[in-house]
Each structure stands twice: as structure tokens, then as C-alpha cells.
């Protein structure tokens, strides 16, 4: 089982975010786009990417996806008053009505309906909206949990703090506090590998913690660190500010990257907190847009120039295309190359065969078993860390219900959710309970995380009376 399979197996902590600007969302009616108008509304953070789609009249939208779970997230600017909801909405999945959630207080990042337990096929979620009296219905984003084999190569991904890779990346003294983790130690750090072209770090501010401004710094792939500000005074009057964007990387090359984050404050300053990571998969826009925009006008030479600067493999492939005009040269070269290849393989095979016979006994006793043990121990260490150190990460839920005072981005529909829920279709009024700390605190030190001991396999060989059995000795990992 590879690392990606392990992540999906231990916790469905990864979700796909579909912004309201996505061209695959089908709008019907007089919808309009909004950018940034409601960024400071409420205390659940700004809308995703600061964009919304609104409508002041009856209309609908739909989106098709493949996954077991999906939800719709909105900005509720006009909450339910008494028994009157304006705007009102109805949600359908594959034509079946899905219960809606109503709110008595307005905020960003509120889920209005969700559906779980869907089968492994394509599904369509549709929301029908009714609006009057110059009120506005807002769509922020759609979230769905993908199946393990659902293509997500160009998707925006949300990675929860329940993800084992995130938890293994917390080095130093990190404290578990709803809705994530925080540190006030300058020797604490965070390390994380991700695939994509950008990453966004979301944290939170809590006025129960120090609020004096300080800084943190992040580095991508060992590049010089980039500082970012931390200022807890934004939560002075609201108790907690959720979904705060601490930093966003610039556009990166489409490949695997390593993120390192350092805290530069102390116990008297605003902590560095982590609520969620957002990554954007896909190809580098500058390259893809260049190719698509000039696809019909590029000559072979200019096309070769663009791709050669992008990837060595593309350069080799295109050079082969240009040389294909001389079929005779290619044929002769192929024959000679094949002969050389066969001779080379024969010589190498003979050397390996002689070496194998000489060391066959040693290779059988010390070969792949050590590698297998290392891989097994690594997986066991991750699962033990997940289940033992972080109880919330092992909590499996069958459906998602949220409290009014909990932001939706904290309650993305994953199979493991760290959030307390409130039963019923109508949420209660805001309360301070959502921002209180969890009844347990977890810290990890770098020394502690760097040590691990392999378990005795239980395998024993028969020994004579003159021999002595030693404890298992494995190669350090």
C-alpha cells in the first residue's frame, strides 16, 4: 500500500473544493458574480477565494461529481426569522430531496445541505432557489469527498488537521485546541509534502490566547523563507476568528513540493495555529494557457522550444519526431543499438549470476525482510500516532450535522470529523461553546517523534546448548 493509499485508508480527510466560479457549475437564472464584498462578514472567515455567486430572483444551479458525499456551502446574509426563510432553497441529489439546514444568525462558510452514503457512480446535486424582497442567495462553494480512484489531477483540495500526514508534520510543542492546533514555541515547526501549483494555510485567532502581533515564516523546497503576519487582535471582539488565511504561496511548478513553516514568536505573542490546508492541483497555468492559446499557430520549432524549456522528456520526444524523416538512419541506429543492448544485458547478467551464487545464503537472510519491516513499521507508526495521540482523528461519522457557531470549513464532509454536532435541521443561535478548547491537550516533541522502535517479530531459530539468543537487531531507519 503506497502513501496515498494509506492516507485514504486511515482517514478520509481530503475533500475537493469546487469554487462558485467553476465552469462545471451550471447556473440557471439571473446569477451575478461578487468578489470581496463579504470578506469581513461574520467571524467564520472570508468566502472561499473571496468569490460568491448571488441571485435576487428564483433560479437554480447544478453540479455533477463522483464521490460518496457532498455538501453546498453558502453565505447566509438573511437568516431565518421565526418560520420565514427568505431566501429559501431546496436541495436534490439525483432528483431526491435532501434535508436543508436553516440558520438564525448570518455568517460566511455555512453548509445548507449535504448528502452522505452515495454509491460509486456519477451524481448530480441541484439547488432550487426562491428569493424575494431584494434579498440575495449566495453560493460560495461545493465540497465533495472523492472515491480513491476519482480523478483529482486539477482539483482544489482541502486537507483537514485529522490527516495523518499533517499530524506527523507537527514538530515541537503543538497544542490541540478547537478547531485545530497551535504553538507558542519558537522551536516548533511544521513540515508537509504536497502535489500542486499552490498552497494556502488557514489558521484561527482566539482571544483567550495572547493577541500581540508577531510573525511566522514559510519556505518551499528549501528556498529563502517568506515572513507572514500573525495578529490575534482581529478576534478581540468576536472571541474566535475562524478560517483565517495566514499565507498563500505564489504560483509553483506542477510537481511535489516540501513546505516548512516556522513560528517566530513566543508565549506572549499571537500563536501560530493550523486549521486546514488548501492546495491547488493541476498544471502550471502559464504553460497550459500558452499552449492552448497558440495551439493552431505554433510551428514545430516554436512548439519544441516551449516544451523543451518545460520538461526534458518532452525535448527528447520532440527531437525524435524531427529525426523521423530519415527512416534509414533510424533503422540502422535501432539495429546497432539493439545489438549493443543485448550484449550489455548478457555481460551484466553473467556478473550478477556469479555474485548471486557467491552470496546466496546471506542475501536470503538479510534481503527484502528488512525493507518490508521498515515499511510495516512506518505504517504502524502512523496508525498508532493517529489513533493514540489524537482521539478525534479516529472518530468515524455516518452523517454531518453542524452547530450554528461552527464554520463549514471546519465541518467539511469527511469520514473523520473533529467537530461536535447539533442534531436537527435548524441550527441554534451562536454560543461560546464552539470556541472553547477541547478537554485534552496533545504535544509532540521533535525528539519524541524522531524515535521509534520496531516490534519483535517473534521469529526464533533453533539453537544448541552452546549458543545464546540475542534480541532482534534491525537496521536503523
Secondary structure, 3 states (H helix, E strand, C coil): CCHHHHHHHHCCCEEEEEECCCCCCEEECCCEEEECCCCCCCCCCCCHHHEEEEECCCEEEEEEEEEEEEEEEEEECCCCECCECCCEEEEEECCEEECECECCCCEEEEEEEEECCCCCCEEEEEEEEECCCCCCEEECEEEEEECCCCCCCCCEEEEECCCHHHHHCEECCCEEECCEEEECCCCCEEEEEEEECEEEEEEEEECCCCCECEEEEEEECCCCCEEEEECHHHHCCCCEEEEEEEEECCCCCCEEEEEEEEECCCCCECCEEECEEEEECCCCHHHHHHHHHCCCCCCHHHHHHHHHHHCHHHHHHHHHHHHCCCHHHHHHHHHHHHHHHHHHHHHHHHHHHHHHHHCHHHHHHHCHHHHHHHHHHHHHHHHHHHHHHCHHHHCECCCCCCCCCCCHHHHCCCCECCCCCCCCCECCCCCHHHHCCCCCCCCCCHHHHHCCCCCCCCCCCCCCCCCCCCCCCCCCC
